[in-house]
Amino acid sequence: MAAFFQKRGKRHQDDVLGSVLDFLLANARLVLGVGGAAVLAIATLAVKRLIDRATGPQDEDDAKGDPTGLEDSWKELSLLKATPRRPPRTPPAALSQPLLLPAPSLLAPDRPAGADPRPSPQLRSPAPLCLTFQEKLLAFERDHVSIPVAQVALAKQLAGDIALELQAHLQNKFPELPFGALVPGGPLYDGLQAGAADYVRLLAPLVLEPGLWDLVPGTDTVAGDPRCWAVRRTRLEFCSRGSSPWDRFLVGGYLSSRVLLELLRKTLTVAVNWPAIGSLCGCLIRPSVASEDLLLEVQHERLELTVAVLLAVTGPGVEDCLLLAWPLEGLAGNFWLQDLYPLEAARLRALDDRDAGTRRRLLLLLYGVCHGHPALGKLTRAPLTQVVLRLGEEEADWAEEALGERFLQALELLVGSLERASLPCHFNPWVNVLAGLRQQEIEEAGYALYRGLQDPEGLLCAWAGQRGQRGC
């Protein structure tokens, strides 16, 4: 009976203690949260059981299974140890403080010594903007048309030295023939040379006695060629034949350009000591024997230059008329070809000076595209200059901003002229500057220009690709 009341009292104490623990745990859940309350409950239960085992009598089951009574306590303590702890909540005051991120090296995981680190992502540069045709045309002018100043100066120096040496030789070889001063010139001296300083004209003028020679247009002769002029000997009744040193070059009463060309060709190829002159000028000079023109090939360590020696006659009675000894065919073989280059260069300069235009730049661009092109190479400076002159007279806007539009108009004009196989000269409408081209050459050039009109940017890139250079 006493044992019964003892057990009943013990249960009453357990109930009171359980009620207190429940009250504490309920309030702990509110204060500490669910995780904190669970930790507190496990710890409280473990302590309670330790106290009970230390003060109360042992049960038979407990004595048999765990005489020390510590097995359940270690399990409960292991549960307490294994319970994950949540990080403490950030106090409200810390929310207003700046958040400092750790250094990247501290966040990076440890890698083996031999492992290759992954490349960090790089910021890509923005894609290049698409250039307009005007911008590509100006870039083509800068990269493939403009000539370095040092190269131009060197070419002029070599041409001047060759002119002095050749003039001295002509005076010693032909003291009876009054040659004028040999003057180098041409597009390189007028700023109309494109790509490279590789060509110079060397004029060797003939000094004719005034009153003994007369210039006759080609249309008034049996040749009927408007490109040519005849130099006729006059006043034979007062000054008989042989009184002029040039009379020995007469053919049928006319000063023959063909005979003079043959004389000068033999002189340049046989009589002149070019190795000695080349050593004085610091270069290698060789006359070209394959060309009908009188050409000197100059090789310098910094450039290659072609010097064209041109026999010239200036008309005393014709204003700005320059005649050249040129290898012509047929009845015009002994006549002289009129050189329109001085007139063209002067006209382009006058037009550009009037409105600060870009006509000469357009000519350089056209020549730069056509020169060296397999299909457009036959379009020499003469037809290109005539196209620019025609546009220069018609169009009003020649500012740099309109250069691309003028370039496309020049291509259209060239295509139309090639379709008709006719391009009249600006200074002489009777002269067709395309007359020297064969039909096949006209068709190839016209087709290439037609494709260039469809894709003008491709025309610029194709030129640079054929030269092995950067195009666009």
Salt bridges, closest charged atoms under 4 A:
ASP52 OD2 - LYS48 NZ 3.07
GLU71 OE2 - LYS75 NZ 3.60
ASP72 OD2 - ARG49 NH2 3.40
ASP72 OD2 - ARG53 NH2 3.32
GLU76 OE2 - ARG49 NH1 3.33
GLU141 OE1 - ARG361 NH2 2.81
ASP143 OD1 - ARG142 NE 3.35
ASP143 OD2 - ARG470 NH2 3.30
GLU176 OE2 - ARG248 NH2 2.99
ASP190 OD1 - ARG349 NH2 3.85
ASP214 OD2 - ARG232 NH2 3.35
ASP225 OD2 - ARG227 NH2 2.98
ASP247 OD1 - ARG233 NE 2.84
ASP339 OD2 - ARG201 NH2 2.55
ASP352 OD1 - ARG359 NH1 3.11
ASP352 OD2 - ARG360 NE 3.09
ASP353 OD1 - ARG360 NH2 3.85
ASP355 OD2 - ARG359 NH2 2.88
GLU393 OE2 - ARG347 NH2 2.68
GLU393 OE2 - HIS426 NE2 3.74
GLU395 OE1 - ARG406 NH2 3.79
GLU400 OE2 - ARG361 NH2 3.73
GLU405 OE2 - ARG406 NH2 3.23
GLU441 OE2 - LYS378 NZ 3.89
GLU441 OE2 - ARG438 NH2 3.00
GLU457 OE1 - LYS136 NZ 2.97
